[in-house]
Amino acid sequence: MTRKNLYKFTISLTILLGSALSAFSSTAEESFSSYVDEEGNISFPEEFRMSMVHLGSWFVPSGDASGFHDVYTEKESAEAFRKTGKFPDGATLVKELRAATSANYTTGEGVNYANENLKQWFVMIKDSTNQFSDNPVWGEGWGWALFKTDDKTKNVAVDYKTDCLGCHVPAKDKDWVYTEAYPTLK
């Protein structure tokens, strides 16, 4: 191999390795969650109804949280849960709360259905590594967020311990998630 060819080969190899490392680094950063920035701020998963799978629903008949609670996650996260019984790091759970309407139908009286009135969204993102320990909306293996309908760009939860965890205490032994209402995971 001539000195000129060796030089060209070295340059080509350097460019190839640089590109591969750059692609790997970019993929590694994006692989955790596209809904989380480098400080652990959680963003609202736009179009989740079209890009995620429906895990199941809850119906709450009365109170502030009344209505339908529909829960979604990524297809890959549901598949991983089916295999391991756990959500993988980066898994996103979105619970959408919708108001309900009751009416009489041929299927019965007082039939409830979800209507177009959205109430709010809860978002949880799995993180068993505790990589955002300095961020108060991260803990117990999850990132916690609450988005209101008037501004989906702002997580109104400021401390997961006071804003989110209380409702999940009965599900502590199931990684803080009420999985019994999610037939897709079975």
Secondary structure, DSSP 8 states (H G I E B T S, - for coil): --HHHHHHHHHHHHHHHHHHHHHHHHHHHHHS-TTB-TT--B---TTHHHHSEEEEEEEE-SSTT-EEEEEEE-HHHHHHHHHHSS--TT-EEEEEEEEEEEEEETTEEEEEEEEEEEEEEEEEEE-TT-TTTTSTTEETTEEEEEEETTBTT------HHHHTHHHHGGGGGGTT--GGG-GGG-
